[in-house]
Amino acid sequence: MKSSLFLLAAQFDGRMLLSLDEVCDAIGIQKQTAYNRMSAGTFPIPMRKEGRNLVGDIRDVSDYLDEQRAAARANYQRMKRALATA
């Protein structure tokens, strides 16, 4: 089970859809950075329009955070092994 999904659900009162502001808060970036990345096609969370608002699915945010954690742990392990053999 996704470890960050439970934390996000608690933080955002169990809602499935998060506003762009909430997505940015959850992944730790500024809103303007999100707009820049969306324009460049590099924003990591699929967003869609709901009326005038951009929203993202909490599960996509959770997947992104879990992937980032896994990548960070793998990088840490590589660095740790490299230092041990140096």
Distance bins in CASP14 RR format, pairs under 12 A and 6 or more apart:
PFRMAT RR
TARGET T0000
AUTHOR 0000-0000-0000
RMODE 2
METHOD distances of the structure
MODEL  1
1 7 0 0 0 0 0 1 0 0 0 0 0
1 9 0 0 0 0 0 1 0 0 0 0 0
1 59 0 0 0 0 0 1 0 0 0 0 0
1 62 0 0 0 0 0 1 0 0 0 0 0
1 66 0 0 0 0 0 1 0 0 0 0 0
2 8 0 0 0 0 1 0 0 0 0 0 0
2 9 0 0 0 0 0 1 0 0 0 0 0
2 58 0 0 0 0 0 1 0 0 0 0 0
2 59 1 0 0 1 0 0 0 0 0 0 0
2 60 0 0 0 0 0 1 0 0 0 0 0
2 61 0 0 0 0 0 1 0 0 0 0 0
2 62 1 0 1 0 0 0 0 0 0 0 0
2 63 1 0 0 1 0 0 0 0 0 0 0
2 64 0 0 0 0 0 1 0 0 0 0 0
2 65 0 0 0 0 1 0 0 0 0 0 0
2 66 1 0 1 0 0 0 0 0 0 0 0
2 67 0 0 0 0 0 1 0 0 0 0 0
2 69 0 0 0 0 0 1 0 0 0 0 0
2 70 0 0 0 0 0 1 0 0 0 0 0
3 9 0 0 0 0 0 1 0 0 0 0 0
3 62 0 0 0 0 1 0 0 0 0 0 0
3 63 0 0 0 0 0 1 0 0 0 0 0
3 65 0 0 0 0 1 0 0 0 0 0 0
3 66 1 0 0 1 0 0 0 0 0 0 0
3 67 0 0 0 0 0 1 0 0 0 0 0
3 69 0 0 0 0 1 0 0 0 0 0 0
3 70 0 0 0 0 0 1 0 0 0 0 0
4 10 0 0 0 0 0 1 0 0 0 0 0
4 11 0 0 0 0 1 0 0 0 0 0 0
4 12 0 0 0 0 0 1 0 0 0 0 0
4 26 0 0 0 0 1 0 0 0 0 0 0
4 27 0 0 0 0 0 1 0 0 0 0 0
4 58 0 0 0 0 1 0 0 0 0 0 0
4 59 0 0 0 0 0 1 0 0 0 0 0
4 60 0 0 0 0 0 1 0 0 0 0 0
4 61 1 0 0 1 0 0 0 0 0 0 0
4 62 1 0 1 0 0 0 0 0 0 0 0
4 63 0 0 0 0 1 0 0 0 0 0 0
4 64 0 0 0 0 1 0 0 0 0 0 0
4 65 1 0 1 0 0 0 0 0 0 0 0
4 66 1 0 1 0 0 0 0 0 0 0 0
4 67 0 0 0 0 1 0 0 0 0 0 0
4 68 0 0 0 0 1 0 0 0 0 0 0
4 69 1 0 0 1 0 0 0 0 0 0 0
4 70 0 0 0 0 0 1 0 0 0 0 0
5 11 0 0 0 0 0 1 0 0 0 0 0
5 12 0 0 0 0 0 1 0 0 0 0 0
5 14 0 0 0 0 1 0 0 0 0 0 0
5 16 0 0 0 0 0 1 0 0 0 0 0
5 26 0 0 0 0 0 1 0 0 0 0 0
5 57 0 0 0 0 0 1 0 0 0 0 0
5 58 1 0 0 1 0 0 0 0 0 0 0
5 59 1 0 0 1 0 0 0 0 0 0 0
5 60 0 0 0 0 0 1 0 0 0 0 0
5 61 0 0 0 0 1 0 0 0 0 0 0
5 62 1 0 1 0 0 0 0 0 0 0 0
5 63 0 0 0 0 1 0 0 0 0 0 0
5 64 0 0 0 0 0 1 0 0 0 0 0
5 65 0 0 0 0 1 0 0 0 0 0 0
5 66 0 0 0 0 1 0 0 0 0 0 0
6 12 0 0 0 0 0 1 0 0 0 0 0
6 14 0 0 0 0 1 0 0 0 0 0 0
6 58 0 0 0 0 0 1 0 0 0 0 0
6 59 0 0 0 0 0 1 0 0 0 0 0
6 62 0 0 0 0 1 0 0 0 0 0 0
6 65 0 0 0 0 0 1 0 0 0 0 0
6 66 0 0 0 0 0 1 0 0 0 0 0
7 14 0 0 0 0 0 1 0 0 0 0 0
7 26 0 0 0 0 1 0 0 0 0 0 0
7 58 0 0 0 0 0 1 0 0 0 0 0
7 61 0 0 0 0 0 1 0 0 0 0 0
7 62 0 0 0 0 1 0 0 0 0 0 0
7 65 0 0 0 0 1 0 0 0 0 0 0
7 66 0 0 0 0 0 1 0 0 0 0 0
7 69 0 0 0 0 0 1 0 0 0 0 0
8 14 0 0 0 0 1 0 0 0 0 0 0
8 15 0 0 0 0 1 0 0 0 0 0 0
8 16 0 0 0 0 0 1 0 0 0 0 0
8 17 0 0 0 0 0 1 0 0 0 0 0
8 18 0 0 0 0 1 0 0 0 0 0 0
8 22 0 0 0 0 1 0 0 0 0 0 0
8 23 0 0 0 0 0 1 0 0 0 0 0
8 25 0 0 0 0 0 1 0 0 0 0 0
8 26 1 0 0 1 0 0 0 0 0 0 0
8 27 0 0 0 0 0 1 0 0 0 0 0
8 45 0 0 0 0 0 1 0 0 0 0 0
8 56 0 0 0 0 0 1 0 0 0 0 0
8 57 0 0 0 0 0 1 0 0 0 0 0
8 58 1 0 1 0 0 0 0 0 0 0 0
8 59 0 0 0 0 1 0 0 0 0 0 0
8 60 0 0 0 0 0 1 0 0 0 0 0
8 61 1 0 0 1 0 0 0 0 0 0 0
8 62 1 0 1 0 0 0 0 0 0 0 0
8 63 0 0 0 0 0 1 0 0 0 0 0
8 64 0 0 0 0 0 1 0 0 0 0 0
8 65 1 0 0 1 0 0 0 0 0 0 0
8 66 0 0 0 0 0 1 0 0 0 0 0
9 15 0 0 0 0 1 0 0 0 0 0 0
9 16 0 0 0 0 1 0 0 0 0 0 0
9 18 0 0 0 0 0 1 0 0 0 0 0
9 26 0 0 0 0 0 1 0 0 0 0 0
9 57 0 0 0 0 0 1 0 0 0 0 0
9 58 1 0 0 1 0 0 0 0 0 0 0
9 59 0 0 0 0 1 0 0 0 0 0 0
9 61 0 0 0 0 0 1 0 0 0 0 0
9 62 0 0 0 0 1 0 0 0 0 0 0
10 26 0 0 0 0 0 1 0 0 0 0 0
10 58 0 0 0 0 0 1 0 0 0 0 0
10 62 0 0 0 0 0 1 0 0 0 0 0
11 18 0 0 0 0 1 0 0 0 0 0 0
11 22 0 0 0 0 1 0 0 0 0 0 0
11 23 0 0 0 0 0 1 0 0 0 0 0
11 25 0 0 0 0 1 0 0 0 0 0 0
11 26 1 0 0 1 0 0 0 0 0 0 0
11 58 0 0 0 0 1 0 0 0 0 0 0
11 61 0 0 0 0 0 1 0 0 0 0 0
11 62 0 0 0 0 0 1 0 0 0 0 0
11 65 0 0 0 0 0 1 0 0 0 0 0
12 18 1 0 1 0 0 0 0 0 0 0 0
12 19 0 0 0 0 1 0 0 0 0 0 0
12 21 0 0 0 0 0 1 0 0 0 0 0
12 22 1 0 0 1 0 0 0 0 0 0 0
12 23 0 0 0 0 1 0 0 0 0 0 0
12 25 0 0 0 0 1 0 0 0 0 0 0
12 26 1 0 0 1 0 0 0 0 0 0 0
12 55 0 0 0 0 0 1 0 0 0 0 0
12 56 0 0 0 0 0 1 0 0 0 0 0
12 57 0 0 0 0 0 1 0 0 0 0 0
12 58 1 0 0 1 0 0 0 0 0 0 0
12 59 0 0 0 0 0 1 0 0 0 0 0
12 61 0 0 0 0 1 0 0 0 0 0 0
12 62 0 0 0 0 0 1 0 0 0 0 0
13 22 0 0 0 0 0 1 0 0 0 0 0
13 58 0 0 0 0 0 1 0 0 0 0 0
14 22 0 0 0 0 0 1 0 0 0 0 0
14 58 1 0 0 1 0 0 0 0 0 0 0
14 59 0 0 0 0 0 1 0 0 0 0 0
14 62 0 0 0 0 0 1 0 0 0 0 0
15 22 0 0 0 0 1 0 0 0 0 0 0
15 23 0 0 0 0 0 1 0 0 0 0 0
15 26 0 0 0 0 0 1 0 0 0 0 0
15 55 0 0 0 0 1 0 0 0 0 0 0
15 56 0 0 0 0 0 1 0 0 0 0 0
15 57 0 0 0 0 0 1 0 0 0 0 0
15 58 1 0 0 1 0 0 0 0 0 0 0
15 59 0 0 0 0 0 1 0 0 0 0 0
15 61 0 0 0 0 0 1 0 0 0 0 0
16 22 0 0 0 0 0 1 0 0 0 0 0
16 50 0 0 0 0 0 1 0 0 0 0 0
16 55 0 0 0 0 1 0 0 0 0 0 0
16 56 0 0 0 0 1 0 0 0 0 0 0
16 57 1 0 0 1 0 0 0 0 0 0 0
16 58 1 0 1 0 0 0 0 0 0 0 0
16 59 1 0 0 1 0 0 0 0 0 0 0
16 60 0 0 0 0 0 1 0 0 0 0 0
16 61 0 0 0 0 0 1 0 0 0 0 0
16 62 0 0 0 0 0 1 0 0 0 0 0
17 23 0 0 0 0 1 0 0 0 0 0 0
17 45 0 0 0 0 0 1 0 0 0 0 0
17 46 0 0 0 0 0 1 0 0 0 0 0
17 47 0 0 0 0 0 1 0 0 0 0 0
17 48 0 0 0 0 1 0 0 0 0 0 0
17 49 0 0 0 0 0 1 0 0 0 0 0
17 50 1 0 0 1 0 0 0 0 0 0 0
17 51 0 0 0 0 0 1 0 0 0 0 0
17 53 0 0 0 0 1 0 0 0 0 0 0
17 54 0 0 0 0 0 1 0 0 0 0 0
17 55 1 0 1 0 0 0 0 0 0 0 0
17 56 1 0 1 0 0 0 0 0 0 0 0
17 57 1 0 0 1 0 0 0 0 0 0 0
17 58 1 0 0 1 0 0 0 0 0 0 0
17 59 0 0 0 0 0 1 0 0 0 0 0
17 60 0 0 0 0 0 1 0 0 0 0 0
17 61 0 0 0 0 0 1 0 0 0 0 0
18 24 0 0 0 0 1 0 0 0 0 0 0
18 25 0 0 0 0 1 0 0 0 0 0 0
18 26 1 0 0 1 0 0 0 0 0 0 0
18 27 0 0 0 0 0 1 0 0 0 0 0
18 34 0 0 0 0 0 1 0 0 0 0 0
18 45 0 0 0 0 1 0 0 0 0 0 0
18 46 0 0 0 0 0 1 0 0 0 0 0
18 47 0 0 0 0 1 0 0 0 0 0 0
18 48 0 0 0 0 0 1 0 0 0 0 0
18 50 0 0 0 0 0 1 0 0 0 0 0
18 53 0 0 0 0 0 1 0 0 0 0 0
18 54 0 0 0 0 1 0 0 0 0 0 0
18 55 1 0 0 1 0 0 0 0 0 0 0
18 56 1 0 1 0 0 0 0 0 0 0 0
18 57 1 0 0 1 0 0 0 0 0 0 0
18 58 1 0 1 0 0 0 0 0 0 0 0
18 59 0 0 0 0 0 1 0 0 0 0 0
18 60 0 0 0 0 1 0 0 0 0 0 0
18 61 1 0 0 1 0 0 0 0 0 0 0
18 62 0 0 0 0 0 1 0 0 0 0 0
18 64 0 0 0 0 0 1 0 0 0 0 0
19 25 0 0 0 0 1 0 0 0 0 0 0
19 26 0 0 0 0 0 1 0 0 0 0 0
19 31 0 0 0 0 0 1 0 0 0 0 0
19 34 0 0 0 0 0 1 0 0 0 0 0
19 45 0 0 0 0 0 1 0 0 0 0 0
19 47 0 0 0 0 1 0 0 0 0 0 0
19 48 0 0 0 0 0 1 0 0 0 0 0
19 49 0 0 0 0 0 1 0 0 0 0 0
19 50 0 0 0 0 1 0 0 0 0 0 0
19 51 0 0 0 0 0 1 0 0 0 0 0
19 52 0 0 0 0 0 1 0 0 0 0 0
19 53 1 0 0 1 0 0 0 0 0 0 0
19 54 1 0 0 1 0 0 0 0 0 0 0
19 55 1 0 0 1 0 0 0 0 0 0 0
19 56 0 0 0 0 1 0 0 0 0 0 0
19 57 0 0 0 0 0 1 0 0 0 0 0
19 58 0 0 0 0 0 1 0 0 0 0 0
19 61 0 0 0 0 0 1 0 0 0 0 0
20 26 0 0 0 0 0 1 0 0 0 0 0
20 27 0 0 0 0 0 1 0 0 0 0 0
20 29 0 0 0 0 0 1 0 0 0 0 0
20 30 0 0 0 0 0 1 0 0 0 0 0
20 31 1 0 0 1 0 0 0 0 0 0 0
20 32 0 0 0 0 0 1 0 0 0 0 0
20 33 0 0 0 0 0 1 0 0 0 0 0
20 34 1 0 0 1 0 0 0 0 0 0 0
20 35 0 0 0 0 1 0 0 0 0 0 0
20 37 0 0 0 0 0 1 0 0 0 0 0
20 38 0 0 0 0 1 0 0 0 0 0 0
20 43 0 0 0 0 1 0 0 0 0 0 0
20 45 0 0 0 0 1 0 0 0 0 0 0
20 47 1 0 0 1 0 0 0 0 0 0 0
20 48 0 0 0 0 0 1 0 0 0 0 0
20 49 0 0 0 0 0 1 0 0 0 0 0
20 50 0 0 0 0 0 1 0 0 0 0 0
20 52 0 0 0 0 0 1 0 0 0 0 0
20 53 1 0 0 1 0 0 0 0 0 0 0
20 54 1 0 1 0 0 0 0 0 0 0 0
20 55 1 0 0 1 0 0 0 0 0 0 0
20 56 1 0 0 1 0 0 0 0 0 0 0
20 61 0 0 0 0 0 1 0 0 0 0 0
21 27 0 0 0 0 0 1 0 0 0 0 0
21 28 0 0 0 0 0 1 0 0 0 0 0
21 29 0 0 0 0 0 1 0 0 0 0 0
21 30 0 0 0 0 0 1 0 0 0 0 0
21 31 1 0 0 1 0 0 0 0 0 0 0
21 32 0 0 0 0 0 1 0 0 0 0 0
21 34 0 0 0 0 1 0 0 0 0 0 0
21 35 0 0 0 0 0 1 0 0 0 0 0
21 47 0 0 0 0 0 1 0 0 0 0 0
21 53 0 0 0 0 1 0 0 0 0 0 0
21 54 0 0 0 0 1 0 0 0 0 0 0
21 55 0 0 0 0 0 1 0 0 0 0 0
21 56 0 0 0 0 0 1 0 0 0 0 0
22 28 0 0 0 0 0 1 0 0 0 0 0
22 31 0 0 0 0 0 1 0 0 0 0 0
22 34 0 0 0 0 0 1 0 0 0 0 0
22 45 0 0 0 0 0 1 0 0 0 0 0
22 47 0 0 0 0 0 1 0 0 0 0 0
22 53 0 0 0 0 0 1 0 0 0 0 0
22 54 0 0 0 0 0 1 0 0 0 0 0
22 55 0 0 0 0 1 0 0 0 0 0 0
22 56 0 0 0 0 1 0 0 0 0 0 0
22 57 0 0 0 0 0 1 0 0 0 0 0
22 58 0 0 0 0 1 0 0 0 0 0 0
22 61 0 0 0 0 1 0 0 0 0 0 0
23 29 0 0 0 0 1 0 0 0 0 0 0
23 30 0 0 0 0 0 1 0 0 0 0 0
23 31 0 0 0 0 1 0 0 0 0 0 0
23 33 0 0 0 0 0 1 0 0 0 0 0
23 34 1 0 0 1 0 0 0 0 0 0 0
23 35 0 0 0 0 0 1 0 0 0 0 0
23 37 0 0 0 0 0 1 0 0 0 0 0
23 38 0 0 0 0 0 1 0 0 0 0 0
23 43 0 0 0 0 1 0 0 0 0 0 0
23 44 0 0 0 0 1 0 0 0 0 0 0
23 45 1 0 1 0 0 0 0 0 0 0 0
23 46 0 0 0 0 0 1 0 0 0 0 0
23 47 1 0 0 1 0 0 0 0 0 0 0
23 48 0 0 0 0 0 1 0 0 0 0 0
23 53 0 0 0 0 0 1 0 0 0 0 0
23 54 0 0 0 0 1 0 0 0 0 0 0
23 55 0 0 0 0 1 0 0 0 0 0 0
23 56 1 0 1 0 0 0 0 0 0 0 0
23 57 0 0 0 0 1 0 0 0 0 0 0
23 58 0 0 0 0 1 0 0 0 0 0 0
23 59 0 0 0 0 0 1 0 0 0 0 0
23 60 0 0 0 0 1 0 0 0 0 0 0
23 61 1 0 1 0 0 0 0 0 0 0 0
23 62 0 0 0 0 0 1 0 0 0 0 0
23 64 0 0 0 0 1 0 0 0 0 0 0
23 65 0 0 0 0 0 1 0 0 0 0 0
24 30 1 0 0 1 0 0 0 0 0 0 0
24 31 1 0 1 0 0 0 0 0 0 0 0
24 32 0 0 0 0 1 0 0 0 0 0 0
24 33 1 0 0 1 0 0 0 0 0 0 0
24 34 1 0 1 0 0 0 0 0 0 0 0
24 35 0 0 0 0 1 0 0 0 0 0 0
24 36 0 0 0 0 0 1 0 0 0 0 0
24 37 0 0 0 0 0 1 0 0 0 0 0
24 38 0 0 0 0 0 1 0 0 0 0 0
24 43 0 0 0 0 0 1 0 0 0 0 0
24 44 0 0 0 0 0 1 0 0 0 0 0
24 45 0 0 0 0 1 0 0 0 0 0 0
24 47 0 0 0 0 0 1 0 0 0 0 0
24 54 0 0 0 0 0 1 0 0 0 0 0
24 56 0 0 0 0 0 1 0 0 0 0 0
24 61 0 0 0 0 0 1 0 0 0 0 0
25 31 0 0 0 0 1 0 0 0 0 0 0
25 34 0 0 0 0 0 1 0 0 0 0 0
25 61 0 0 0 0 1 0 0 0 0 0 0
26 34 0 0 0 0 0 1 0 0 0 0 0
26 44 0 0 0 0 0 1 0 0 0 0 0
26 45 0 0 0 0 1 0 0 0 0 0 0
26 56 0 0 0 0 0 1 0 0 0 0 0
26 57 0 0 0 0 0 1 0 0 0 0 0
26 58 0 0 0 0 1 0 0 0 0 0 0
26 60 0 0 0 0 0 1 0 0 0 0 0
26 61 1 0 1 0 0 0 0 0 0 0 0
26 62 0 0 0 0 1 0 0 0 0 0 0
26 63 0 0 0 0 0 1 0 0 0 0 0
26 64 0 0 0 0 1 0 0 0 0 0 0
26 65 1 0 0 1 0 0 0 0 0 0 0
26 68 0 0 0 0 0 1 0 0 0 0 0
27 33 0 0 0 0 1 0 0 0 0 0 0
27 34 0 0 0 0 1 0 0 0 0 0 0
27 37 0 0 0 0 0 1 0 0 0 0 0
27 43 0 0 0 0 1 0 0 0 0 0 0
27 44 1 0 0 1 0 0 0 0 0 0 0
27 45 1 0 0 1 0 0 0 0 0 0 0
27 47 0 0 0 0 0 1 0 0 0 0 0
27 56 0 0 0 0 0 1 0 0 0 0 0
27 58 0 0 0 0 0 1 0 0 0 0 0
27 60 0 0 0 0 0 1 0 0 0 0 0
27 61 1 0 0 1 0 0 0 0 0 0 0
27 62 0 0 0 0 0 1 0 0 0 0 0
27 63 0 0 0 0 0 1 0 0 0 0 0
27 64 1 0 0 1 0 0 0 0 0 0 0
27 65 1 0 0 1 0 0 0 0 0 0 0
27 66 0 0 0 0 0 1 0 0 0 0 0
27 67 0 0 0 0 0 1 0 0 0 0 0
27 68 0 0 0 0 1 0 0 0 0 0 0
27 69 0 0 0 0 0 1 0 0 0 0 0
28 34 0 0 0 0 1 0 0 0 0 0 0
28 44 0 0 0 0 0 1 0 0 0 0 0
28 45 0 0 0 0 0 1 0 0 0 0 0
28 61 0 0 0 0 0 1 0 0 0 0 0
28 64 0 0 0 0 0 1 0 0 0 0 0
28 65 0 0 0 0 1 0 0 0 0 0 0
28 68 0 0 0 0 0 1 0 0 0 0 0
29 35 0 0 0 0 0 1 0 0 0 0 0
29 36 0 0 0 0 1 0 0 0 0 0 0
29 37 1 0 0 1 0 0 0 0 0 0 0
29 38 0 0 0 0 0 1 0 0 0 0 0
29 42 0 0 0 0 0 1 0 0 0 0 0
29 43 0 0 0 0 1 0 0 0 0 0 0
29 44 0 0 0 0 1 0 0 0 0 0 0
29 45 0 0 0 0 0 1 0 0 0 0 0
29 61 0 0 0 0 0 1 0 0 0 0 0
29 64 0 0 0 0 0 1 0 0 0 0 0
29 68 0 0 0 0 0 1 0 0 0 0 0
30 36 0 0 0 0 1 0 0 0 0 0 0
30 37 0 0 0 0 0 1 0 0 0 0 0
31 37 0 0 0 0 0 1 0 0 0 0 0
31 38 0 0 0 0 0 1 0 0 0 0 0
31 43 0 0 0 0 0 1 0 0 0 0 0
31 47 0 0 0 0 0 1 0 0 0 0 0
31 54 0 0 0 0 1 0 0 0 0 0 0
32 38 0 0 0 0 0 1 0 0 0 0 0
32 39 0 0 0 0 0 1 0 0 0 0 0
33 39 0 0 0 0 0 1 0 0 0 0 0
33 40 0 0 0 0 0 1 0 0 0 0 0
33 42 0 0 0 0 0 1 0 0 0 0 0
33 43 0 0 0 0 1 0 0 0 0 0 0
33 44 0 0 0 0 0 1 0 0 0 0 0
34 40 0 0 0 0 0 1 0 0 0 0 0
34 41 0 0 0 0 0 1 0 0 0 0 0
34 42 0 0 0 0 0 1 0 0 0 0 0
34 43 1 0 1 0 0 0 0 0 0 0 0
34 44 0 0 0 0 1 0 0 0 0 0 0
34 45 0 0 0 0 1 0 0 0 0 0 0
34 47 0 0 0 0 1 0 0 0 0 0 0
34 54 0 0 0 0 1 0 0 0 0 0 0
34 56 0 0 0 0 0 1 0 0 0 0 0
34 61 0 0 0 0 0 1 0 0 0 0 0
35 41 0 0 0 0 0 1 0 0 0 0 0
35 42 0 0 0 0 0 1 0 0 0 0 0
35 43 0 0 0 0 1 0 0 0 0 0 0
35 47 0 0 0 0 0 1 0 0 0 0 0
35 54 0 0 0 0 1 0 0 0 0 0 0
36 42 0 0 0 0 1 0 0 0 0 0 0
36 43 0 0 0 0 1 0 0 0 0 0 0
37 43 1 1 0 0 0 0 0 0 0 0 0
37 44 1 0 0 1 0 0 0 0 0 0 0
37 45 0 0 0 0 1 0 0 0 0 0 0
37 47 0 0 0 0 0 1 0 0 0 0 0
38 44 0 0 0 0 0 1 0 0 0 0 0
38 45 0 0 0 0 1 0 0 0 0 0 0
38 46 0 0 0 0 0 1 0 0 0 0 0
38 47 1 0 0 1 0 0 0 0 0 0 0
38 48 0 0 0 0 0 1 0 0 0 0 0
38 49 0 0 0 0 0 1 0 0 0 0 0
38 54 0 0 0 0 1 0 0 0 0 0 0
38 56 0 0 0 0 0 1 0 0 0 0 0
39 47 0 0 0 0 0 1 0 0 0 0 0
41 47 0 0 0 0 0 1 0 0 0 0 0
43 54 0 0 0 0 0 1 0 0 0 0 0
43 56 0 0 0 0 0 1 0 0 0 0 0
43 60 0 0 0 0 0 1 0 0 0 0 0
43 61 0 0 0 0 0 1 0 0 0 0 0
43 64 0 0 0 0 1 0 0 0 0 0 0
44 56 0 0 0 0 0 1 0 0 0 0 0
44 60 0 0 0 0 1 0 0 0 0 0 0
44 61 0 0 0 0 1 0 0 0 0 0 0
44 63 0 0 0 0 1 0 0 0 0 0 0
44 64 1 0 1 0 0 0 0 0 0 0 0
44 65 0 0 0 0 1 0 0 0 0 0 0
44 66 0 0 0 0 0 1 0 0 0 0 0
44 67 0 0 0 0 1 0 0 0 0 0 0
44 68 0 0 0 0 1 0 0 0 0 0 0
44 71 0 0 0 0 0 1 0 0 0 0 0
45 54 0 0 0 0 1 0 0 0 0 0 0
45 55 0 0 0 0 0 1 0 0 0 0 0
45 56 1 0 1 0 0 0 0 0 0 0 0
45 57 0 0 0 0 1 0 0 0 0 0 0
45 58 0 0 0 0 0 1 0 0 0 0 0
45 59 0 0 0 0 0 1 0 0 0 0 0
45 60 1 0 1 0 0 0 0 0 0 0 0
45 61 1 0 1 0 0 0 0 0 0 0 0
45 62 0 0 0 0 0 1 0 0 0 0 0
45 63 0 0 0 0 1 0 0 0 0 0 0
45 64 1 0 1 0 0 0 0 0 0 0 0
45 65 0 0 0 0 1 0 0 0 0 0 0
45 67 0 0 0 0 0 1 0 0 0 0 0
45 68 0 0 0 0 0 1 0 0 0 0 0
46 54 0 0 0 0 0 1 0 0 0 0 0
46 55 0 0 0 0 0 1 0 0 0 0 0
46 56 1 0 0 1 0 0 0 0 0 0 0
46 57 1 0 0 1 0 0 0 0 0 0 0
46 58 0 0 0 0 0 1 0 0 0 0 0
46 59 0 0 0 0 0 1 0 0 0 0 0
46 60 1 0 1 0 0 0 0 0 0 0 0
46 61 0 0 0 0 1 0 0 0 0 0 0
46 63 0 0 0 0 0 1 0 0 0 0 0
46 64 0 0 0 0 1 0 0 0 0 0 0
47 53 0 0 0 0 1 0 0 0 0 0 0
47 54 1 0 1 0 0 0 0 0 0 0 0
47 55 1 0 0 1 0 0 0 0 0 0 0
47 56 1 0 1 0 0 0 0 0 0 0 0
47 57 0 0 0 0 1 0 0 0 0 0 0
47 60 0 0 0 0 1 0 0 0 0 0 0
47 61 0 0 0 0 0 1 0 0 0 0 0
47 64 0 0 0 0 0 1 0 0 0 0 0
48 54 1 0 0 1 0 0 0 0 0 0 0
48 55 1 0 0 1 0 0 0 0 0 0 0
48 56 1 0 0 1 0 0 0 0 0 0 0
48 57 0 0 0 0 1 0 0 0 0 0 0
48 60 0 0 0 0 0 1 0 0 0 0 0
49 55 1 0 0 1 0 0 0 0 0 0 0
49 56 0 0 0 0 0 1 0 0 0 0 0
50 56 0 0 0 0 1 0 0 0 0 0 0
50 57 0 0 0 0 0 1 0 0 0 0 0
55 61 0 0 0 0 0 1 0 0 0 0 0
56 62 0 0 0 0 0 1 0 0 0 0 0
56 63 0 0 0 0 0 1 0 0 0 0 0
56 64 0 0 0 0 0 1 0 0 0 0 0
57 63 0 0 0 0 1 0 0 0 0 0 0
57 64 0 0 0 0 0 1 0 0 0 0 0
58 64 0 0 0 0 0 1 0 0 0 0 0
58 65 0 0 0 0 0 1 0 0 0 0 0
59 65 0 0 0 0 0 1 0 0 0 0 0
59 66 0 0 0 0 0 1 0 0 0 0 0
60 66 0 0 0 0 0 1 0 0 0 0 0
60 67 0 0 0 0 0 1 0 0 0 0 0
61 67 0 0 0 0 0 1 0 0 0 0 0
61 68 0 0 0 0 0 1 0 0 0 0 0
62 68 0 0 0 0 0 1 0 0 0 0 0
62 69 0 0 0 0 0 1 0 0 0 0 0
63 69 0 0 0 0 0 1 0 0 0 0 0
63 70 0 0 0 0 0 1 0 0 0 0 0
64 70 0 0 0 0 0 1 0 0 0 0 0
64 71 0 0 0 0 0 1 0 0 0 0 0
65 71 0 0 0 0 0 1 0 0 0 0 0
65 72 0 0 0 0 0 1 0 0 0 0 0
66 72 0 0 0 0 0 1 0 0 0 0 0
66 73 0 0 0 0 0 1 0 0 0 0 0
67 73 0 0 0 0 0 1 0 0 0 0 0
67 74 0 0 0 0 0 1 0 0 0 0 0
68 74 0 0 0 0 0 1 0 0 0 0 0
68 75 0 0 0 0 0 1 0 0 0 0 0
69 75 0 0 0 0 0 1 0 0 0 0 0
69 76 0 0 0 0 0 1 0 0 0 0 0
70 76 0 0 0 0 0 1 0 0 0 0 0
70 77 0 0 0 0 0 1 0 0 0 0 0
71 77 0 0 0 0 0 1 0 0 0 0 0
71 78 0 0 0 0 0 1 0 0 0 0 0
72 78 0 0 0 0 0 1 0 0 0 0 0
72 79 0 0 0 0 0 1 0 0 0 0 0
73 79 0 0 0 0 0 1 0 0 0 0 0
73 80 0 0 0 0 0 1 0 0 0 0 0
74 80 0 0 0 0 0 1 0 0 0 0 0
74 81 0 0 0 0 0 1 0 0 0 0 0
75 81 0 0 0 0 0 1 0 0 0 0 0
75 82 0 0 0 0 0 1 0 0 0 0 0
76 82 0 0 0 0 0 1 0 0 0 0 0
76 83 0 0 0 0 0 1 0 0 0 0 0
77 83 0 0 0 0 0 1 0 0 0 0 0
77 84 0 0 0 0 0 1 0 0 0 0 0
78 84 0 0 0 0 0 1 0 0 0 0 0
78 85 0 0 0 0 0 1 0 0 0 0 0
79 85 0 0 0 0 0 1 0 0 0 0 0
79 86 0 0 0 0 0 1 0 0 0 0 0
80 86 0 0 0 0 0 1 0 0 0 0 0
END
